[in-house]
Amino acid sequence: MISNIEPIAREITRSICRDNEMPETQIDHWVDLHWQCAAAMLEAGVMDETGEWIEGKDLRRGLEAYRERLLASPASETAPVEHDPSRCRY
């Protein structure tokens, strides 16, 4: 089931990939692995819907939200262990 935030988070992730000149052939896979990071940042209120940081917000709140989101998600929906969440550009 797709949450309300998933399409927005996926688009933010896709945009960040393109902004960083990732090859188009790699973007869909990257988005599948990392959209939940953007979703957590949005939910924590540290990132806006354009993928920009909100000034004065504590990024640690977003990281904690990401950790909680991953722990609450079925394993099939999260990034494999070898994909280190600390490397998330968000």
C-alpha positions in Angstrom: 0.0 0.0 0.0 1.3 3.5 -0.9 1.2 6.1 1.8 0.2 9.7 1.0 3.8 10.8 1.5 5.4 8.1 -0.7 4.8 9.8 -4.1 6.2 13.1 -2.8 9.2 11.5 -1.2 9.9 9.5 -4.3 9.8 12.6 -6.4 12.1 14.4 -4.0 14.6 11.5 -4.2 14.4 11.4 -8.0 15.0 15.1 -8.1 18.0 14.9 -5.9 19.5 12.1 -8.0 19.0 14.3 -11.2 20.5 17.3 -9.4 23.6 15.2 -8.7 23.8 14.1 -12.3 23.1 10.4 -11.5 22.7 8.4 -14.7 19.0 7.9 -15.6 19.5 4.1 -15.7 20.3 4.1 -12.0 17.7 6.5 -10.6 14.7 4.2 -10.3 16.7 1.7 -8.3 18.2 4.5 -6.0 14.7 5.9 -5.5 13.4 2.4 -4.5 16.2 2.1 -1.9 16.1 5.7 -0.5 12.6 7.3 -0.8 11.9 6.5 2.9 14.7 8.8 4.0 13.0 11.7 2.2 9.7 10.6 3.7 11.1 10.7 7.2 12.7 14.1 6.7 9.4 15.5 5.5 7.5 13.9 8.4 10.0 15.2 10.9 9.6 18.7 9.5 13.3 19.2 8.6 12.7 19.2 4.8 10.1 20.9 2.7 8.2 19.3 -0.3 10.8 20.6 -2.7 13.6 18.7 -1.0 15.1 21.8 0.6 16.2 21.9 4.3 14.0 24.0 6.6 16.3 26.5 8.2 16.6 26.2 12.0 15.4 22.6 12.2 17.5 19.9 13.9 18.5 17.3 11.3 18.8 14.8 14.1 15.0 14.7 14.3 14.9 13.6 10.7 17.6 10.9 11.3 15.6 9.6 14.2 12.4 9.6 12.2 14.2 7.7 9.4 15.5 5.1 11.9 12.0 4.7 13.3 10.5 4.4 9.8 13.0 1.7 8.9 12.4 -0.3 12.1 8.6 -0.1 11.5 8.7 -1.2 7.9 8.6 -4.7 6.6 12.1 -5.8 5.5 10.9 -6.1 1.9 10.2 -2.4 1.7 13.5 -1.1 3.2 17.0 -0.8 1.8 19.2 -3.8 2.3 21.7 -3.7 5.2 24.6 -2.9 2.9 23.0 0.4 2.0 24.1 2.6 4.9 21.4 5.1 5.9 24.1 7.5 7.1 25.0 8.1 3.4 21.6 9.5 2.7 22.2 12.9 1.1 19.1 14.4 2.5 
